[in-house]
């Protein structure tokens, strides 16, 4: 097994190790039991549910399209990341948070999964430095971990403790996404075979324009359809995809996208087995038209729906290669 990247400045970057260092540097801090659950499940979502009218790339209105042909096993590797955030201590009611972000690419070799390159594992301390006194700030730096300031740019005064906590957790999420993008960029620089990325690809220009990357989004807080188009998406049957549309954002690279139903939603909610796929913008697709390319990539994804990713509760949307990444990361973090 490949050894993950160490944190260069800390002798012991684990939760308990840093907590011991902090207790020596800042005896007044109220430490927290290491058995407390990670905070990531408690934070409120950073973006509200919303609908965005999509700009279609395929001609005509939003339609359900049957993906014909047999599933194909074409992905050479899978990329996923994880994060964990826990309060390590409180100072004056303000939470100091220990965060771990990790990412890995797992490649398929002789029908077995193996780690490609070096996985990323990084540890940080997250704290609103503007709300803390200089002695506490100095003590945080003495732990040896990189300290990330989560203070609000709009206010230097006291804020609600939950707001401070959520700001830290959302920053941990951004750092996890950065680790995933870093590994995806490494793959694009060294490989040409298709890479299955758990999540979107538009955060990195190099990844978003690469012919070898496919992003598969499992969450749907933003739906790229309204009115009749939304009903078309929610009514997709297993083996069907939507028309291809363009996803744009002021801070992200435009990509082509479509919805794909992996499993029969009968007896479940409308999001059951529904994923959204992202690939490079059609202007960069040379071998096929965008519709043919969407069908090809959809067959590749259908080729990964078995074996089931049980007992994970997200098995309706998660392929086994991504679950393998998650299990690997659990073992090394």
Secondary structure, 3 states (H helix, E strand, C coil): CCCCCCCCCCCCCCHHHHHHHHHHHCCCCEECCCCCCCHHHCCCCCCCCEECCCEECCCCCCCEEECCCCCCCCCCEEEEEEEEEEEEEEECCEEEEEEEEEEEEEEEECCEEEEEEEEEEEEEEEECHHHCCHHHHHHHHHCCCEEEECCCCCCCCCCCHHHHHHHHHHHHHHHHHHHHHHHHHHHHHHCCCCEEEEECCCCCHHHHCCCCEEEEECCCCEECCCHHHHHHHHCCCCCEEECCEEEEECCEEEEEEEEEECCCCCCCCCCCCEEEEEEECHHHCCCCCHHHHHHHHHHHHHCCCCCCCCCCCCCCCCCHHHHHHHHHHHHHC
